[in-house]
Structures are given as structure tokens and as C-alpha cells.
Amino acid sequence: MQRTLVMLAAMIALTLSLHASAADDAAPVPAASQETTPLTGADTRVPTPEEKAEKEARKACKIKLCAIFATKDPAGEDVACDIVKTWRQEDITKMLGGKVDWPWGTAVCQSKLELARAPLAKAMSEPAYEVVVPTQKVRCTLEQKEKGEPYVVEIAIAPKVSFENGKAVKAELNWGEASAPMLVYALIYAGTGLDNSTNILGGEVVRMVNEFTGRKCGEVKNELPPH
């Protein structure tokens, strides 16, 4: 159950763009799930038009966030992005490492990401600062492997991330209300309740945040607006 929750959390975090290292659209697809060329090993799968549009939208949002982290300037526009991410079943299965069966097919998560600029800038510039993210709502559609209508999951999350000298050191996801079909809801209710009481995912969120603000933002540094 814990690893399946981690996967759901990772999808939600990616959708929110702030937490997931995979929010970087240049992140490679896991090798075992790729269709590859014999010589180069490159992923030869053709993205759908929807996946291409999603990628461009996420990249634009990523640039907004990374520009704030780079300038550390609290003055300016806040972040507001419509984020959508499609997860193919084979990639989810690979990310779970074969230790837990992914019970659904393709998953599509979406959210309107809204973040105030000033706290993000202060997290990078002050010796110690806690970013309290307003409640974000995420909607994920989980395709059934057999025939049937997709499952729709809606969940609220209000993360807190503590920074020291520009690095995340502590995090909590703070799961809120959720709605889903009964079979899915039972898993979400148990897993999110466990995480709220024990913070089992806090360390993973810290890792994701630091990867995003560091290496991932570094990959788009040439596309940031001049300052």
C-alpha cells in the first residue's frame, strides 16, 4: 500500500510541479518501459498531440518557478499555471519497481497551480524559511485495465516545506479531503491518513524539491528571462 501511495503522491506532486523532480519535461522515461532503437537505446515512442501540449505547458510553468528561484526577487507576478500530466501504464509499472502491481492503466492528473511569489523567493534568500502552500486540488483519471469508465480521483493537498540556506530540509504533504470510487477511496483514505500521521513521504518530497530547484532548474537556465 505504501508504494502505491508513493506513486499516487508522486503523480500528484508532479502535477503540482513544485514538488516533483519529474516535473522536468526533459526527464527520461525509465529504460525498461521504452521502445528503443538497437544502437542508441533512445526512446522511440511518439508523443500524442495531448502529451506534446502538456509538455509545453509544464515547461512554461517550470520556467516561471525557476526564474523566481534564480532571482530571489519577491516582487512580481505570482505563479498560476494549469498543469496536466499523462502517465502511461508501462512507465508507472516501471517506477513501482515491480514490487507492487499497478491496478489501473493510464493515469491523467491535472490541477491549477497557484503559488505566491514572495514565499518562494524568501525560501531561496533567507537563512531559514517555511513555505506554506495554499490548498491545491488535484484531479486524476485512472483508466481501468478492463472495460469500464475511468475512475476519477479528486484530492486536496496543502504542503509545507522548510528551507535552510536555500535547501529544503523538511516537508509535509498534509493530505485533505478526497473523493473517489469506493475501491480507490479505501486505498487513498488509508494511505493519506498514514502519511498525515507519520509523514512517511516527507523525505521524498525534500529530495524532489531540492532536485527541482537545483538540477532541474539548471537545465532551463538559458531560457530564463534576463534579470
Secondary structure, DSSP 4 states (H G I P E B T S, - for coil): -HHHHHHHHHHHHHHHSSS-GGGSTTPPPPGGGS-B-TTT--B-PPPPHHHHHHHHHHHHHHHHHHHHHHH----SPPEEEEEEEEE-HHHHHHHTTTSS---SS-EEEEEEEEE-HHHHHHHHHSSEEEEEPPPEEEEEEE--SSSSPPEEEEEEE--EEEEETTEEEEEE--EEEEE--HHHHHHHHHHHHHHHHH-TTHHHHHHHHHHIIIIIHHTTGGGSPP-
